[in-house]
Amino acid sequence: MTREELATASDVLESAAEETDSDDANERLDELADQLERLSTADRGPDHGRLARIQSALSEIAGGDGEDVAETLDDADDKINEYRSDLEGV
């Protein structure tokens, strides 16, 4: 089963990584994209805490080295929120 919202967020982050001028932001975004890609097809979906940590990292990147792709990072964040809206718990 593929979690489409997470797969889409991963694609968006890969795009942002290519577009950013910062090597540090590029590396971090590639890593986050890989995490989301794995989570999108894992046997068990991620919990709120795991996704919140990813979203926190996106916010940090958008406010720093990834400022040039902040709007794209917002798009990925929106996809993660869309997925989280159907999760039970917090």
PDB file of N, CA, C and O in Angstrom:
ATOM      1  N   MET A   1       0.841  -1.184   0.000  1.00  0.00           N
ATOM      2  CA  MET A   1       0.000   0.000   0.000  1.00  0.00           C
ATOM      3  C   MET A   1       0.889   1.251   0.000  1.00  0.00           C
ATOM      4  O   MET A   1       1.820   1.376   0.795  1.00  0.00           O
ATOM      5  N   THR A   2       0.579   2.139  -0.887  1.00  0.00           N
ATOM      6  CA  THR A   2       1.329   3.392  -0.948  1.00  0.00           C
ATOM      7  C   THR A   2       0.511   4.491  -0.295  1.00  0.00           C
ATOM      8  O   THR A   2      -0.685   4.643  -0.542  1.00  0.00           O
ATOM      9  N   ARG A   3       1.184   5.237   0.531  1.00  0.00           N
ATOM     10  CA  ARG A   3       0.561   6.412   1.151  1.00  0.00           C
ATOM     11  C   ARG A   3       0.859   7.589   0.224  1.00  0.00           C
ATOM     12  O   ARG A   3       1.929   8.194   0.286  1.00  0.00           O
ATOM     13  N   GLU A   4      -0.104   7.895  -0.626  1.00  0.00           N
ATOM     14  CA  GLU A   4       0.091   8.854  -1.715  1.00  0.00           C
ATOM     15  C   GLU A   4       0.562  10.226  -1.254  1.00  0.00           C
ATOM     16  O   GLU A   4       1.428  10.830  -1.887  1.00  0.00           O
ATOM     17  N   GLU A   5      -0.004  10.724  -0.154  1.00  0.00           N
ATOM     18  CA  GLU A   5       0.369  12.054   0.322  1.00  0.00           C
ATOM     19  C   GLU A   5       1.851  12.112   0.686  1.00  0.00           C
ATOM     20  O   GLU A   5       2.530  13.099   0.406  1.00  0.00           O
ATOM     21  N   LEU A   6       2.345  11.039   1.316  1.00  0.00           N
ATOM     22  CA  LEU A   6       3.758  11.007   1.701  1.00  0.00           C
ATOM     23  C   LEU A   6       4.655  10.838   0.488  1.00  0.00           C
ATOM     24  O   LEU A   6       5.738  11.420   0.427  1.00  0.00           O
ATOM     25  N   ALA A   7       4.208  10.041  -0.481  1.00  0.00           N
ATOM     26  CA  ALA A   7       4.982   9.881  -1.716  1.00  0.00           C
ATOM     27  C   ALA A   7       5.056  11.207  -2.469  1.00  0.00           C
ATOM     28  O   ALA A   7       6.103  11.554  -3.016  1.00  0.00           O
ATOM     29  N   THR A   8       3.961  11.939  -2.498  1.00  0.00           N
ATOM     30  CA  THR A   8       3.948  13.242  -3.156  1.00  0.00           C
ATOM     31  C   THR A   8       4.848  14.228  -2.429  1.00  0.00           C
ATOM     32  O   THR A   8       5.590  14.980  -3.061  1.00  0.00           O
ATOM     33  N   ALA A   9       4.783  14.225  -1.092  1.00  0.00           N
ATOM     34  CA  ALA A   9       5.651  15.106  -0.306  1.00  0.00           C
ATOM     35  C   ALA A   9       7.116  14.785  -0.582  1.00  0.00           C
ATOM     36  O   ALA A   9       7.943  15.693  -0.665  1.00  0.00           O
ATOM     37  N   SER A  10       7.439  13.520  -0.721  1.00  0.00           N
ATOM     38  CA  SER A  10       8.803  13.113  -1.041  1.00  0.00           C
ATOM     39  C   SER A  10       9.235  13.680  -2.393  1.00  0.00           C
ATOM     40  O   SER A  10      10.340  14.206  -2.524  1.00  0.00           O
ATOM     41  N   ASP A  11       8.366  13.571  -3.391  1.00  0.00           N
ATOM     42  CA  ASP A  11       8.668  14.121  -4.723  1.00  0.00           C
ATOM     43  C   ASP A  11       8.876  15.629  -4.669  1.00  0.00           C
ATOM     44  O   ASP A  11       9.776  16.165  -5.316  1.00  0.00           O
ATOM     45  N   VAL A  12       8.042  16.301  -3.898  1.00  0.00           N
ATOM     46  CA  VAL A  12       8.153  17.761  -3.759  1.00  0.00           C
ATOM     47  C   VAL A  12       9.493  18.132  -3.122  1.00  0.00           C
ATOM     48  O   VAL A  12      10.140  19.092  -3.538  1.00  0.00           O
ATOM     49  N   LEU A  13       9.901  17.367  -2.115  1.00  0.00           N
ATOM     50  CA  LEU A  13      11.176  17.651  -1.451  1.00  0.00           C
ATOM     51  C   LEU A  13      12.364  17.376  -2.367  1.00  0.00           C
ATOM     52  O   LEU A  13      13.363  18.093  -2.315  1.00  0.00           O
ATOM     53  N   GLU A  14      12.265  16.353  -3.200  1.00  0.00           N
ATOM     54  CA  GLU A  14      13.329  16.096  -4.171  1.00  0.00           C
ATOM     55  C   GLU A  14      13.462  17.270  -5.128  1.00  0.00           C
ATOM     56  O   GLU A  14      14.569  17.676  -5.480  1.00  0.00           O
ATOM     57  N   SER A  15      12.336  17.804  -5.539  1.00  0.00           N
ATOM     58  CA  SER A  15      12.339  18.977  -6.416  1.00  0.00           C
ATOM     59  C   SER A  15      12.962  20.177  -5.718  1.00  0.00           C
ATOM     60  O   SER A  15      13.767  20.899  -6.306  1.00  0.00           O
ATOM     61  N   ALA A  16      12.586  20.385  -4.465  1.00  0.00           N
ATOM     62  CA  ALA A  16      13.132  21.508  -3.696  1.00  0.00           C
ATOM     63  C   ALA A  16      14.640  21.356  -3.521  1.00  0.00           C
ATOM     64  O   ALA A  16      15.380  22.337  -3.594  1.00  0.00           O
ATOM     65  N   ALA A  17      15.091  20.133  -3.291  1.00  0.00           N
ATOM     66  CA  ALA A  17      16.525  19.892  -3.120  1.00  0.00           C
ATOM     67  C   ALA A  17      17.297  20.296  -4.374  1.00  0.00           C
ATOM     68  O   ALA A  17      18.395  20.846  -4.286  1.00  0.00           O
ATOM     69  N   GLU A  18      16.723  20.023  -5.527  1.00  0.00           N
ATOM     70  CA  GLU A  18      17.370  20.383  -6.788  1.00  0.00           C
ATOM     71  C   GLU A  18      17.375  21.891  -7.012  1.00  0.00           C
ATOM     72  O   GLU A  18      18.284  22.431  -7.641  1.00  0.00           O
ATOM     73  N   GLU A  19      16.348  22.567  -6.490  1.00  0.00           N
ATOM     74  CA  GLU A  19      16.187  24.001  -6.744  1.00  0.00           C
ATOM     75  C   GLU A  19      16.951  24.896  -5.777  1.00  0.00           C
ATOM     76  O   GLU A  19      17.224  26.054  -6.094  1.00  0.00           O
ATOM     77  N   THR A  20      17.299  24.378  -4.606  1.00  0.00           N
ATOM     78  CA  THR A  20      17.932  25.233  -3.605  1.00  0.00           C
ATOM     79  C   THR A  20      19.373  25.564  -3.979  1.00  0.00           C
ATOM     80  O   THR A  20      20.062  24.791  -4.644  1.00  0.00           O
ATOM     81  N   ASP A  21      19.799  26.731  -3.530  1.00  0.00           N
ATOM     82  CA  ASP A  21      21.166  27.180  -3.771  1.00  0.00           C
ATOM     83  C   ASP A  21      22.125  26.693  -2.688  1.00  0.00           C
ATOM     84  O   ASP A  21      23.340  26.827  -2.832  1.00  0.00           O
ATOM     85  N   SER A  22      21.595  26.137  -1.618  1.00  0.00           N
ATOM     86  CA  SER A  22      22.397  25.736  -0.469  1.00  0.00           C
ATOM     87  C   SER A  22      22.726  24.243  -0.517  1.00  0.00           C
ATOM     88  O   SER A  22      21.832  23.406  -0.647  1.00  0.00           O
ATOM     89  N   ASP A  23      24.006  23.923  -0.411  1.00  0.00           N
ATOM     90  CA  ASP A  23      24.416  22.523  -0.383  1.00  0.00           C
ATOM     91  C   ASP A  23      23.885  21.821   0.859  1.00  0.00           C
ATOM     92  O   ASP A  23      23.474  20.663   0.791  1.00  0.00           O
ATOM     93  N   ASP A  24      23.891  22.524   2.006  1.00  0.00           N
ATOM     94  CA  ASP A  24      23.393  21.947   3.240  1.00  0.00           C
ATOM     95  C   ASP A  24      21.894  21.639   3.132  1.00  0.00           C
ATOM     96  O   ASP A  24      21.449  20.551   3.496  1.00  0.00           O
ATOM     97  N   ALA A  25      21.133  22.599   2.633  1.00  0.00           N
ATOM     98  CA  ALA A  25      19.692  22.386   2.471  1.00  0.00           C
ATOM     99  C   ALA A  25      19.434  21.254   1.478  1.00  0.00           C
ATOM    100  O   ALA A  25      18.529  20.445   1.681  1.00  0.00           O
ATOM    101  N   ASN A  26      20.221  21.194   0.415  1.00  0.00           N
ATOM    102  CA  ASN A  26      20.079  20.129  -0.579  1.00  0.00           C
ATOM    103  C   ASN A  26      20.238  18.767   0.073  1.00  0.00           C
ATOM    104  O   ASN A  26      19.428  17.866  -0.148  1.00  0.00           O
ATOM    105  N   GLU A  27      21.273  18.620   0.869  1.00  0.00           N
ATOM    106  CA  GLU A  27      21.542  17.344   1.529  1.00  0.00           C
ATOM    107  C   GLU A  27      20.434  16.966   2.505  1.00  0.00           C
ATOM    108  O   GLU A  27      19.981  15.822   2.525  1.00  0.00           O
ATOM    109  N   ARG A  28      20.003  17.924   3.308  1.00  0.00           N
ATOM    110  CA  ARG A  28      18.953  17.647   4.290  1.00  0.00           C
ATOM    111  C   ARG A  28      17.627  17.321   3.610  1.00  0.00           C
ATOM    112  O   ARG A  28      16.904  16.430   4.056  1.00  0.00           O
ATOM    113  N   LEU A  29      17.306  18.031   2.538  1.00  0.00           N
ATOM    114  CA  LEU A  29      16.052  17.774   1.832  1.00  0.00           C
ATOM    115  C   LEU A  29      16.070  16.416   1.154  1.00  0.00           C
ATOM    116  O   LEU A  29      15.058  15.716   1.139  1.00  0.00           O
ATOM    117  N   ASP A  30      17.212  16.038   0.591  1.00  0.00           N
ATOM    118  CA  ASP A  30      17.329  14.699  -0.001  1.00  0.00           C
ATOM    119  C   ASP A  30      17.100  13.621   1.055  1.00  0.00           C
ATOM    120  O   ASP A  30      16.429  12.621   0.798  1.00  0.00           O
ATOM    121  N   GLU A  31      17.660  13.833   2.237  1.00  0.00           N
ATOM    122  CA  GLU A  31      17.500  12.866   3.323  1.00  0.00           C
ATOM    123  C   GLU A  31      16.036  12.776   3.761  1.00  0.00           C
ATOM    124  O   GLU A  31      15.516  11.679   3.967  1.00  0.00           O
ATOM    125  N   LEU A  32      15.380  13.916   3.902  1.00  0.00           N
ATOM    126  CA  LEU A  32      13.967  13.915   4.294  1.00  0.00           C
ATOM    127  C   LEU A  32      13.089  13.297   3.210  1.00  0.00           C
ATOM    128  O   LEU A  32      12.127  12.592   3.515  1.00  0.00           O
ATOM    129  N   ALA A  33      13.414  13.556   1.962  1.00  0.00           N
ATOM    130  CA  ALA A  33      12.668  12.949   0.851  1.00  0.00           C
ATOM    131  C   ALA A  33      12.804  11.431   0.886  1.00  0.00           C
ATOM    132  O   ALA A  33      11.829  10.711   0.671  1.00  0.00           O
ATOM    133  N   ASP A  34      14.004  10.951   1.156  1.00  0.00           N
ATOM    134  CA  ASP A  34      14.222   9.504   1.256  1.00  0.00           C
ATOM    135  C   ASP A  34      13.411   8.907   2.399  1.00  0.00           C
ATOM    136  O   ASP A  34      12.814   7.840   2.251  1.00  0.00           O
ATOM    137  N   GLN A  35      13.390   9.590   3.538  1.00  0.00           N
ATOM    138  CA  GLN A  35      12.612   9.110   4.681  1.00  0.00           C
ATOM    139  C   GLN A  35      11.134   9.002   4.325  1.00  0.00           C
ATOM    140  O   GLN A  35      10.489   7.994   4.613  1.00  0.00           O
ATOM    141  N   LEU A  36      10.606  10.042   3.700  1.00  0.00           N
ATOM    142  CA  LEU A  36       9.190  10.030   3.335  1.00  0.00           C
ATOM    143  C   LEU A  36       8.884   8.968   2.298  1.00  0.00           C
ATOM    144  O   LEU A  36       7.817   8.355   2.334  1.00  0.00           O
ATOM    145  N   GLU A  37       9.794   8.745   1.385  1.00  0.00           N
ATOM    146  CA  GLU A  37       9.592   7.702   0.377  1.00  0.00           C
ATOM    147  C   GLU A  37       9.512   6.333   1.043  1.00  0.00           C
ATOM    148  O   GLU A  37       8.641   5.527   0.715  1.00  0.00           O
ATOM    149  N   ARG A  38      10.425   6.071   1.980  1.00  0.00           N
ATOM    150  CA  ARG A  38      10.388   4.788   2.699  1.00  0.00           C
ATOM    151  C   ARG A  38       9.101   4.664   3.518  1.00  0.00           C
ATOM    152  O   ARG A  38       8.479   3.602   3.544  1.00  0.00           O
ATOM    153  N   LEU A  39       8.708   5.742   4.180  1.00  0.00           N
ATOM    154  CA  LEU A  39       7.489   5.717   4.988  1.00  0.00           C
ATOM    155  C   LEU A  39       6.237   5.525   4.138  1.00  0.00           C
ATOM    156  O   LEU A  39       5.244   4.965   4.602  1.00  0.00           O
ATOM    157  N   SER A  40       6.291   5.988   2.905  1.00  0.00           N
ATOM    158  CA  SER A  40       5.111   5.898   2.045  1.00  0.00           C
ATOM    159  C   SER A  40       4.800   4.459   1.634  1.00  0.00           C
ATOM    160  O   SER A  40       3.667   4.151   1.264  1.00  0.00           O
ATOM    161  N   THR A  41       5.792   3.585   1.696  1.00  0.00           N
ATOM    162  CA  THR A  41       5.575   2.196   1.276  1.00  0.00           C
ATOM    163  C   THR A  41       5.841   1.180   2.386  1.00  0.00           C
ATOM    164  O   THR A  41       5.760  -0.025   2.147  1.00  0.00           O
ATOM    165  N   ALA A  42       6.152   1.640   3.576  1.00  0.00           N
ATOM    166  CA  ALA A  42       6.439   0.729   4.691  1.00  0.00           C
ATOM    167  C   ALA A  42       5.203  -0.085   5.052  1.00  0.00           C
ATOM    168  O   ALA A  42       4.071   0.322   4.788  1.00  0.00           O
ATOM    169  N   ASP A  43       5.441  -1.237   5.657  1.00  0.00           N
ATOM    170  CA  ASP A  43       4.327  -2.086   6.083  1.00  0.00           C
ATOM    171  C   ASP A  43       3.416  -1.363   7.062  1.00  0.00           C
ATOM    172  O   ASP A  43       2.197  -1.535   7.055  1.00  0.00           O
ATOM    173  N   ARG A  44       4.033  -0.560   7.894  1.00  0.00           N
ATOM    174  CA  ARG A  44       3.277   0.181   8.908  1.00  0.00           C
ATOM    175  C   ARG A  44       3.530   1.675   8.708  1.00  0.00           C
ATOM    176  O   ARG A  44       4.671   2.101   8.530  1.00  0.00           O
ATOM    177  N   GLY A  45       2.476   2.449   8.740  1.00  0.00           N
ATOM    178  CA  GLY A  45       2.604   3.889   8.532  1.00  0.00           C
ATOM    179  C   GLY A  45       3.229   4.595   9.718  1.00  0.00           C
ATOM    180  O   GLY A  45       3.220   4.072  10.833  1.00  0.00           O
ATOM    181  N   PRO A  46       3.768   5.772   9.487  1.00  0.00           N
ATOM    182  CA  PRO A  46       4.394   6.540  10.556  1.00  0.00           C
ATOM    183  C   PRO A  46       3.357   7.109  11.515  1.00  0.00           C
ATOM    184  O   PRO A  46       2.186   7.272  11.170  1.00  0.00           O
ATOM    185  N   ASP A  47       3.814   7.405  12.723  1.00  0.00           N
ATOM    186  CA  ASP A  47       2.926   8.018  13.702  1.00  0.00           C
ATOM    187  C   ASP A  47       3.078   9.538  13.653  1.00  0.00           C
ATOM    188  O   ASP A  47       3.918  10.071  12.927  1.00  0.00           O
ATOM    189  N   HIS A  48       2.259  10.214  14.430  1.00  0.00           N
ATOM    190  CA  HIS A  48       2.281  11.678  14.450  1.00  0.00           C
ATOM    191  C   HIS A  48       3.651  12.228  14.841  1.00  0.00           C
ATOM    192  O   HIS A  48       4.116  13.215  14.270  1.00  0.00           O
ATOM    193  N   GLY A  49       4.287  11.589  15.810  1.00  0.00           N
ATOM    194  CA  GLY A  49       5.577  12.081  16.286  1.00  0.00           C
ATOM    195  C   GLY A  49       6.645  12.078  15.203  1.00  0.00           C
ATOM    196  O   GLY A  49       7.396  13.042  15.059  1.00  0.00           O
ATOM    197  N   ARG A  50       6.710  11.007  14.455  1.00  0.00           N
ATOM    198  CA  ARG A  50       7.709  10.908  13.378  1.00  0.00           C
ATOM    199  C   ARG A  50       7.468  11.984  12.328  1.00  0.00           C
ATOM    200  O   ARG A  50       8.405  12.641  11.875  1.00  0.00           O
ATOM    201  N   LEU A  51       6.225  12.158  11.949  1.00  0.00           N
ATOM    202  CA  LEU A  51       5.893  13.167  10.946  1.00  0.00           C
ATOM    203  C   LEU A  51       6.119  14.578  11.477  1.00  0.00           C
ATOM    204  O   LEU A  51       6.542  15.462  10.732  1.00  0.00           O
ATOM    205  N   ALA A  52       5.840  14.792  12.757  1.00  0.00           N
ATOM    206  CA  ALA A  52       6.069  16.111  13.355  1.00  0.00           C
ATOM    207  C   ALA A  52       7.553  16.463  13.339  1.00  0.00           C
ATOM    208  O   ALA A  52       7.908  17.623  13.132  1.00  0.00           O
ATOM    209  N   ARG A  53       8.421  15.480  13.555  1.00  0.00           N
ATOM    210  CA  ARG A  53       9.865  15.742  13.506  1.00  0.00           C
ATOM    211  C   ARG A  53      10.301  16.122  12.094  1.00  0.00           C
ATOM    212  O   ARG A  53      11.142  17.002  11.911  1.00  0.00           O
ATOM    213  N   ILE A  54       9.731  15.459  11.110  1.00  0.00           N
ATOM    214  CA  ILE A  54      10.045  15.793   9.724  1.00  0.00           C
ATOM    215  C   ILE A  54       9.562  17.207   9.411  1.00  0.00           C
ATOM    216  O   ILE A  54      10.279  17.987   8.783  1.00  0.00           O
ATOM    217  N   GLN A  55       8.353  17.533   9.847  1.00  0.00           N
ATOM    218  CA  GLN A  55       7.813  18.867   9.598  1.00  0.00           C
ATOM    219  C   GLN A  55       8.618  19.940  10.322  1.00  0.00           C
ATOM    220  O   GLN A  55       8.794  21.043   9.804  1.00  0.00           O
ATOM    221  N   SER A  56       9.099  19.626  11.496  1.00  0.00           N
ATOM    222  CA  SER A  56       9.943  20.571  12.228  1.00  0.00           C
ATOM    223  C   SER A  56      11.241  20.829  11.461  1.00  0.00           C
ATOM    224  O   SER A  56      11.702  21.968  11.384  1.00  0.00           O
ATOM    225  N   ALA A  57      11.816  19.792  10.907  1.00  0.00           N
ATOM    226  CA  ALA A  57      13.034  19.947  10.106  1.00  0.00           C
ATOM    227  C   ALA A  57      12.764  20.799   8.870  1.00  0.00           C
ATOM    228  O   ALA A  57      13.593  21.627   8.491  1.00  0.00           O
ATOM    229  N   LEU A  58      11.608  20.599   8.241  1.00  0.00           N
ATOM    230  CA  LEU A  58      11.255  21.402   7.070  1.00  0.00           C
ATOM    231  C   LEU A  58      11.137  22.874   7.441  1.00  0.00           C
ATOM    232  O   LEU A  58      11.607  23.747   6.710  1.00  0.00           O
ATOM    233  N   SER A  59      10.514  23.140   8.568  1.00  0.00           N
ATOM    234  CA  SER A  59      10.356  24.519   9.028  1.00  0.00           C
ATOM    235  C   SER A  59      11.713  25.161   9.292  1.00  0.00           C
ATOM    236  O   SER A  59      11.941  26.320   8.944  1.00  0.00           O
ATOM    237  N   GLU A  60      12.602  24.403   9.905  1.00  0.00           N
ATOM    238  CA  GLU A  60      13.943  24.893  10.191  1.00  0.00           C
ATOM    239  C   GLU A  60      14.706  25.200   8.897  1.00  0.00           C
ATOM    240  O   GLU A  60      15.371  26.230   8.788  1.00  0.00           O
ATOM    241  N   ILE A  61      14.601  24.310   7.940  1.00  0.00           N
ATOM    242  CA  ILE A  61      15.281  24.511   6.655  1.00  0.00           C
ATOM    243  C   ILE A  61      14.711  25.728   5.936  1.00  0.00           C
ATOM    244  O   ILE A  61      15.457  26.539   5.388  1.00  0.00           O
ATOM    245  N   ALA A  62      13.384  25.851   5.942  1.00  0.00           N
ATOM    246  CA  ALA A  62      12.729  26.968   5.251  1.00  0.00           C
ATOM    247  C   ALA A  62      13.125  28.310   5.848  1.00  0.00           C
ATOM    248  O   ALA A  62      13.185  29.314   5.139  1.00  0.00           O
ATOM    249  N   GLY A  63      13.394  28.331   7.139  1.00  0.00           N
ATOM    250  CA  GLY A  63      13.773  29.567   7.803  1.00  0.00           C
ATOM    251  C   GLY A  63      15.250  29.867   7.730  1.00  0.00           C
ATOM    252  O   GLY A  63      15.696  30.926   8.173  1.00  0.00           O
ATOM    253  N   GLY A  64      16.016  28.944   7.173  1.00  0.00           N
ATOM    254  CA  GLY A  64      17.468  29.121   7.102  1.00  0.00           C
ATOM    255  C   GLY A  64      17.991  28.935   5.694  1.00  0.00           C
ATOM    256  O   GLY A  64      17.712  29.730   4.796  1.00  0.00           O
ATOM    257  N   ASP A  65      18.757  27.869   5.519  1.00  0.00           N
ATOM    258  CA  ASP A  65      19.433  27.619   4.241  1.00  0.00           C
ATOM    259  C   ASP A  65      18.480  27.374   3.076  1.00  0.00           C
ATOM    260  O   ASP A  65      18.857  27.574   1.921  1.00  0.00           O
ATOM    261  N   GLY A  66      17.271  26.951   3.355  1.00  0.00           N
ATOM    262  CA  GLY A  66      16.322  26.642   2.291  1.00  0.00           C
ATOM    263  C   GLY A  66      15.319  27.745   2.031  1.00  0.00           C
ATOM    264  O   GLY A  66      14.265  27.510   1.440  1.00  0.00           O
ATOM    265  N   GLU A  67      15.644  28.942   2.470  1.00  0.00           N
ATOM    266  CA  GLU A  67      14.722  30.072   2.329  1.00  0.00           C
ATOM    267  C   GLU A  67      14.284  30.270   0.873  1.00  0.00           C
ATOM    268  O   GLU A  67      13.160  30.700   0.613  1.00  0.00           O
ATOM    269  N   ASP A  68      15.174  29.955  -0.072  1.00  0.00           N
ATOM    270  CA  ASP A  68      14.877  30.151  -1.486  1.00  0.00           C
ATOM    271  C   ASP A  68      13.809  29.192  -2.010  1.00  0.00           C
ATOM    272  O   ASP A  68      13.243  29.429  -3.078  1.00  0.00           O
ATOM    273  N   VAL A  69      13.523  28.106  -1.272  1.00  0.00           N
ATOM    274  CA  VAL A  69      12.511  27.141  -1.700  1.00  0.00           C
ATOM    275  C   VAL A  69      11.412  26.982  -0.644  1.00  0.00           C
ATOM    276  O   VAL A  69      10.740  25.952  -0.591  1.00  0.00           O
ATOM    277  N   ALA A  70      11.239  27.991   0.181  1.00  0.00           N
ATOM    278  CA  ALA A  70      10.288  27.915   1.294  1.00  0.00           C
ATOM    279  C   ALA A  70       8.866  27.598   0.830  1.00  0.00           C
ATOM    280  O   ALA A  70       8.161  26.836   1.492  1.00  0.00           O
ATOM    281  N   GLU A  71       8.438  28.163  -0.283  1.00  0.00           N
ATOM    282  CA  GLU A  71       7.083  27.889  -0.771  1.00  0.00           C
ATOM    283  C   GLU A  71       6.916  26.426  -1.156  1.00  0.00           C
ATOM    284  O   GLU A  71       5.869  25.830  -0.909  1.00  0.00           O
ATOM    285  N   THR A  72       7.934  25.858  -1.753  1.00  0.00           N
ATOM    286  CA  THR A  72       7.894  24.446  -2.125  1.00  0.00           C
ATOM    287  C   THR A  72       7.845  23.577  -0.874  1.00  0.00           C
ATOM    288  O   THR A  72       7.146  22.564  -0.839  1.00  0.00           O
ATOM    289  N   LEU A  73       8.590  23.979   0.150  1.00  0.00           N
ATOM    290  CA  LEU A  73       8.568  23.231   1.410  1.00  0.00           C
ATOM    291  C   LEU A  73       7.202  23.316   2.067  1.00  0.00           C
ATOM    292  O   LEU A  73       6.760  22.364   2.710  1.00  0.00           O
ATOM    293  N   ASP A  74       6.534  24.441   1.912  1.00  0.00           N
ATOM    294  CA  ASP A  74       5.157  24.572   2.422  1.00  0.00           C
ATOM    295  C   ASP A  74       4.228  23.580   1.728  1.00  0.00           C
ATOM    296  O   ASP A  74       3.329  23.022   2.357  1.00  0.00           O
ATOM    297  N   ASP A  75       4.445  23.361   0.434  1.00  0.00           N
ATOM    298  CA  ASP A  75       3.627  22.393  -0.309  1.00  0.00           C
ATOM    299  C   ASP A  75       3.815  20.982   0.249  1.00  0.00           C
ATOM    300  O   ASP A  75       2.850  20.238   0.422  1.00  0.00           O
ATOM    301  N   ALA A  76       5.067  20.626   0.527  1.00  0.00           N
ATOM    302  CA  ALA A  76       5.344  19.309   1.105  1.00  0.00           C
ATOM    303  C   ALA A  76       4.709  19.199   2.495  1.00  0.00           C
ATOM    304  O   ALA A  76       4.132  18.167   2.839  1.00  0.00           O
ATOM    305  N   ASP A  77       4.819  20.257   3.282  1.00  0.00           N
ATOM    306  CA  ASP A  77       4.225  20.282   4.615  1.00  0.00           C
ATOM    307  C   ASP A  77       2.711  20.091   4.529  1.00  0.00           C
ATOM    308  O   ASP A  77       2.125  19.380   5.345  1.00  0.00           O
ATOM    309  N   ASP A  78       2.089  20.719   3.553  1.00  0.00           N
ATOM    310  CA  ASP A  78       0.640  20.571   3.369  1.00  0.00           C
ATOM    311  C   ASP A  78       0.265  19.116   3.076  1.00  0.00           C
ATOM    312  O   ASP A  78      -0.746  18.624   3.576  1.00  0.00           O
ATOM    313  N   LYS A  79       1.070  18.434   2.274  1.00  0.00           N
ATOM    314  CA  LYS A  79       0.799  17.026   1.954  1.00  0.00           C
ATOM    315  C   LYS A  79       0.931  16.150   3.201  1.00  0.00           C
ATOM    316  O   LYS A  79       0.138  15.232   3.414  1.00  0.00           O
ATOM    317  N   ILE A  80       1.930  16.442   4.010  1.00  0.00           N
ATOM    318  CA  ILE A  80       2.098  15.689   5.250  1.00  0.00           C
ATOM    319  C   ILE A  80       0.905  15.934   6.175  1.00  0.00           C
ATOM    320  O   ILE A  80       0.390  14.998   6.786  1.00  0.00           O
ATOM    321  N   ASN A  81       0.465  17.190   6.278  1.00  0.00           N
ATOM    322  CA  ASN A  81      -0.721  17.507   7.094  1.00  0.00           C
ATOM    323  C   ASN A  81      -1.956  16.788   6.570  1.00  0.00           C
ATOM    324  O   ASN A  81      -2.792  16.327   7.348  1.00  0.00           O
ATOM    325  N   GLU A  82      -2.067  16.695   5.263  1.00  0.00           N
ATOM    326  CA  GLU A  82      -3.203  15.992   4.659  1.00  0.00           C
ATOM    327  C   GLU A  82      -3.200  14.521   5.097  1.00  0.00           C
ATOM    328  O   GLU A  82      -4.243  13.970   5.448  1.00  0.00           O
ATOM    329  N   TYR A  83      -2.039  13.904   5.074  1.00  0.00           N
ATOM    330  CA  TYR A  83      -1.930  12.522   5.530  1.00  0.00           C
ATOM    331  C   TYR A  83      -2.250  12.419   7.021  1.00  0.00           C
ATOM    332  O   TYR A  83      -2.982  11.526   7.446  1.00  0.00           O
ATOM    333  N   ARG A  84      -1.699  13.332   7.804  1.00  0.00           N
ATOM    334  CA  ARG A  84      -1.895  13.280   9.255  1.00  0.00           C
ATOM    335  C   ARG A  84      -3.347  13.485   9.652  1.00  0.00           C
ATOM    336  O   ARG A  84      -3.761  13.021  10.715  1.00  0.00           O
ATOM    337  N   SER A  85      -4.129  14.164   8.829  1.00  0.00           N
ATOM    338  CA  SER A  85      -5.526  14.435   9.174  1.00  0.00           C
ATOM    339  C   SER A  85      -6.344  13.145   9.304  1.00  0.00           C
ATOM    340  O   SER A  85      -7.383  13.138   9.963  1.00  0.00           O
ATOM    341  N   ASP A  86      -5.886  12.064   8.686  1.00  0.00           N
ATOM    342  CA  ASP A  86      -6.597  10.792   8.764  1.00  0.00           C
ATOM    343  C   ASP A  86      -6.009   9.841   9.794  1.00  0.00           C
ATOM    344  O   ASP A  86      -6.535   8.748  10.002  1.00  0.00           O
ATOM    345  N   LEU A  87      -4.909  10.253  10.446  1.00  0.00           N
ATOM    346  CA  LEU A  87      -4.283   9.397  11.462  1.00  0.00           C
ATOM    347  C   LEU A  87      -5.023   9.504  12.778  1.00  0.00           C
ATOM    348  O   LEU A  87      -5.483  10.578  13.167  1.00  0.00           O
ATOM    349  N   GLU A  88      -5.129   8.377  13.456  1.00  0.00           N
ATOM    350  CA  GLU A  88      -5.707   8.392  14.785  1.00  0.00           C
ATOM    351  C   GLU A  88      -4.664   8.911  15.764  1.00  0.00           C
ATOM    352  O   GLU A  88      -3.467   8.876  15.481  1.00  0.00           O
ATOM    353  N   GLY A  89      -5.111   9.381  16.888  1.00  0.00           N
ATOM    354  CA  GLY A  89      -4.201   9.864  17.920  1.00  0.00           C
ATOM    355  C   GLY A  89      -4.236  11.349  18.036  1.00  0.00           C
ATOM    356  O   GLY A  89      -5.252  11.989  17.764  1.00  0.00           O
ATOM    357  N   VAL A  90      -3.129  11.895  18.440  1.00  0.00           N
ATOM    358  CA  VAL A  90      -2.988  13.315  18.742  1.00  0.00           C
ATOM    359  C   VAL A  90      -3.616  14.199  17.731  1.00  0.00           C
ATOM    360  O   VAL A  90      -3.569  15.422  17.866  1.00  0.00           O
TER     361      VAL A  90
END
